[in-house]
Amino acid sequence: MTKSLMVLGTASNAGKSLLTAGLCRIFRQDGLSAAPFKAQNMALNSFITREGLEIGRAQAMQAEAAGIEPTSDMNPILLKPMTDVGCQVIVDGEVYCNTDAVGYYAQKKEVAARALAAFERLAAKHDVIVLEGAGSPAEINLRDNDIVNLAMARAAGAPCLLAGDIDRGGVFASIAGTQLLLTEDERALLKGIVINKFRGDVTLLEPGLRMIEEITKIPVVGVVPYMRVDIDDEDSLTEHLRGRSAKDEGRDVAVVRLPHLSNFTDFAALERMDGVRVRYVERAADLGSPDLIVLPGTKNTMGDLRVIRENGLEAAILARNAAGTPVFGVCGGYQMLGEMLSDPCGVEGGGEMPGMGLLPMRTVFSERKTRTRVSGAIRPLDGGPFASMSGRAIEGYEIHMGETTGSAPPFADITDAVTGAASADGAVLENVAGTYVHGVFDALVPGYDAYRASQYDLLADTLRANLDMDLIYEIMNKGV
């Protein structure tokens, strides 16, 4: 019979995604078939499965940790913010609707049923399901519409671990306060406490650990140190986007931090390259004189281009490019590089606007969303700043609204893994290039797949050393 365990957090960025991935890795190492599950995820970092279905990038990462292929059942509901009040709703990997919060809540009953069905399909195939909650389970204004935290745990029969982020401070108050705001039935689902992101001597914590156990009547199953593992982060709270680089020297790559930046994991491989440092910039004053400027993907191409146009960052990019600095665009960033953006169907609010004019290309948005895995090779690029990428194999995925056409030479030749169709991708002209392929930089780093595997093992080793896995197994086997 399939066992289940849920990882909850006292707040966003408490470390739920990493803990879930680490537990999936541990269960795999212990000979069990484990799979991650998050009923509802809100993130702009997404991934395309081999079937051409869209899920949150975190669940794809967790599936990789578990050694299995990602499927849409692992994240049946994905919310992708498009504006401050609206989002695109993805259900079972496909676009369901564009709506605001009120419109979404009106459809919650149907999507909740589909989330539960996805869980049941996943549970039928695996020994263990590690569920991840979202935000905090103590958002009492959302309790009646909960489908991702304790309501999902109850439906799945999953005992819960509650993780608190001690690095932010106030961890004991956040744990006790979370329990205080839950109903008696909800509190009964909490079976273990994890103190996460600890720096220092754990013996100094012991009086607090004993006190929080007395207050909550829940055992502390471990104190996890602040981990410096190089694993995909889930959302905009990641430290990768704080404008700092792990390296102080090397060729300087400036990635524009767009308001609706998506799939920032595209640049994880660049951060691993010897002699390269990556930093994220939001203002013209921060751009400096980089060796390469990258425009990343975005869920709102026209809106984000308008923002960098109004704040002067676009002008700074154009000036640097005119002075010789190469510019590379991925997905929405590639669309921005063209001469014109047209939205006749109102996908991004409608209308037309000029692009940055760096490539003789035009993008027309449509209601059809491209979602596919691709593989291929970069075309020969004679001379110019991108010549070192010539002929490199690429493998990744496309996920975008709209088609881009024009007169610039293509950047790569690719084959659609879903349909088998061959096509040209992207564009390149002198010191400007763009592509729709997420993951285009991964092939530039030799041994990158082996490196990622080593990071999952490091994560699992760290958790084994700091969690009472015997107690966690006991909690999981006992259920609710």
JOZIUR-V772067 format. One line per field, one symbol per residue. ss: DSSP state (~ for helix, > for strand, _ for the rest). psi: psi as a letter, one per 20 degrees, with the letter a starting at -180 (. if undefined). burial: # if it has 9 or more other ideal C-beta (glycine too) atoms within 8 Angstrom, else .. A space follows every 10 residues. Layout:
ss: ???
psi: ???
burial: ???
This chain:
ss: __>>>>>>>_ _____~~~~~ ~~~~~~~~~_ ___>>>>__> >>___>>>__ ___>>>~~~~ ~~~~~~____ _~~~~_>>>> >____>>>>> >__>>>>>>> ~~~~~~_~~~ ~~~~~~~~~~ ~~~____>>> >>_______~ ~~~~~____~ ~~~~~~__>> >>>>>~~~__ ~~~~~~~~~~ ___~~~~__> >>>>>>>>__ _~~~~~~~~~ ~~~~~~___> >>>>>_____ ________~~ ~_________ >>>>>>____ >>_~~~~~~~ ~~___>>>>> >__~~~~___ _>>>>_>>__ ~~~~~~~~~~ __~~~~~~~~ ~~___>>>>> _~~~~~___> >>>_______ >>>>______ >>>>>>>>>> >>>>>>>>__ ______~~~_ __>>>>>>>> >>>>>>__>_ _>>>>>____ _>>>>_>>>_ _>>>>__>__ _~~~___~~~ ~~~~~~~~~~ ~~~~~~>_~~ ~~~~~~~~__
psi: ppqqpporqi rqkijggggg gghggghghj jqoqqqpogp poqiorqprh ikqprqhghg ghhghikrpq rhihmhpppo phahiqrppp pkiqpgrpra gghghhjhgg hghhghhggh gghiirhppo qpapcqiknh ijghjpjhdh hhgghikoqq popqoihiqk hhhhghhghh iqrghghiio iqppoqlppa ohhiighhgh ghhhgikpqo iroproplqn qprgaiiqih jjjqqiqirr poooppnqhk pqliihjhhh hippjpppqp qhqhhigbmr hpppoarqin ggghhhghgh jihghhghgh ghiipqppqp dhhghhiahq ppmhikhkir aqqqaikiqm qppoqrippp oqqqqbqpqp noarijhiip ipqqpbqqoq pqqpqaiqqq hrprpphgij pqrqqaqpod kpqqqiopjh ihiiopkhgh gghhhhhggg ggghiiqnhg hggggghhb.
burial: .######### #..####### ########.. ..######## #########. .######### ######...# ########## ##...##### ####....#. ..##..##.. ##.######. ###..#.### ####.###.. .....##### ####.#.### #######... ##.######. .#...##.## ########.. ....#...#. ###..#.#.# #####.#.## #####..#.# #.#....... .#######.# ########## ###..##### #.##..#..# .######### ########.. ..######.# #...###### ########## ###...##.. ..#.##.##. ######...# #########. #..#.##..# .#.####### ##.#.#.#.# ########.. ....#####. ########## #####..#.. ##..###### .###.##.#. ##..##..#.
